[in-house]
């Protein structure tokens, strides 16, 4: 037992445990994002792939896995659906035939531009509770925490 916990009882108080609070916040954001993208025929995984490719056209599936909280099987399934829907196109790498690069099609880009502001509004609404300096500190702190906590995938 750990008697160094906040109340000295040895019981982890979830309302005082910041990793749990981040999980709750991430879940709430994911649910709101899902509602938005579902109205346009996507699931959350497909949206994440679309957003990752929009951010850096030409990303490979491996790179999408690296920048999103999804494993390669989920990325592969989401990518397949987006290709079938004509929202993504795949281009073989000229340097390595085993790799292919992903790009948004005009339809994919149009859908991304329709969804991105709505998704951005979720975080904007949350951040209204923080002033600009607090938002910058939060972003910097989260980046540092992500940097020091290795990804075990």
N, C-alpha and C positions, 0 to 999 in steps of 0.2 A: 504494500500500500504506500501511497505517496501522501505524507502528511503535510507537504508543502503546497497543497492546493489551496485556492483562495480562502475557503471557509475552514480549513484545518481538519475537515472530516475524512479526508482521503477519497472523497467522491468528486469526480470531475463535474463541475457545473457548466453545462453547455452554454448557458447564457453569458458566461464569463470567458469562454474558450474561443479566441478569435478565429482559429481554423474552422470551427463549426459555424461561426457566424458568416464567414466568407462562403462556405458551402450553401448555407441557407440563401444568402444573397444571390449567388450564382444560379441556384435552382429557380429562384423567382424570376431572374432575368431570362433564363432559358425558357421558362414557361410562357412569358410574355412574347419573346421572340418567336416561339413556336406558333402562337396564335396568329401572329402577323404573317409569317411565311406560309402557314397552312392555308390561309385564305387565297394564296396564289399557287397552290398545288405542290408546295415543297414541304419536306420535313426539316428538322433542325440540322441534321447531318448534311443534307443537300445544300442548305443555305450556307453552312460553314465552308463547304468546298467552293461554292460559287463566290463567296466573299474572299476566300484565300486566293483564288485565281484572279479575281478582279483587282485585288491589292497588288499582285505581282504577276501579270500575264506571262505565261510560259512556265509556270511552276510545274514540277513533276508531282506525281502522287506521293512520292516519298517526302517531298518538301511540304506538301499539304499536311501529311501526317505530323511532321515536325512542328508546324505552326498552329495546329488545332488540337483540341483535347480528344482526339479520336484515334482508334487503332487502324491499322492498314486494311483490315477487312471491311470496316465501316466506310472508310474513305473509298475503297474499291467499289462497293455497292452503290454508294451515293454518286460516284463519278459515272458509273455505268448508266444509271437512270438519267443523269443530266445529259450524257451523250445521246441516249435514246430519245430524249425530249428535244434535242436540238439546241440545248442551252450552252453546251460546251462542245469544243472540237479538240481532237487529239492530233498532234503533229510529231512524227518520229524525230528523234534527236539526230542531228547530223554528225555529232561527235561520238555517240554511243547508241548503237542500234537497239539496245535493250531498253532504253529510256524513251519516254514520249513526254512531250510538253503539252500542257492544257491551256486553252484559250477560251474566252467567252465568245460565243457567236453574237451576231447583232441582237438576236432575241434574248440571249442570256444577259447581254449588257443592258438592254432595255429593262428586263426584269430586275436586275441588280439595282439600277438607278431608281426604280419604283420602290423597292424594298428598303434600301440603305437609309434613307431619311427617317422612315418609320422605326427601324431598328435603332437608329441613333437617338431617336426621341426617348427611348426607354432609359438610356444612361443619362441623357440630359435631364429628364424628370427626377431621377435619383440624385444627380449632382446639384440640383437646385437647393438641396439641403446643406450644401457646402459652399463656402465662398471660394473665389478663384485660387487663393493661396492654399486652402485646404485641399482643393481638387488636385493641385500640382503636387503637394506633399503625398497625398494618397497614391497618385499615379507613380511617383518616384519610389515610394515604399513598396508598392506591389511589384514593380519591376525588380527591385532588389531582392525581395522574397522569392520571386520566380527564379532569379539568377542563382541564389544560394541553395535552392532546394532542387536536387537533380531529378530529372524525368526518368522514371524507372521502367518505361515502356520498352 
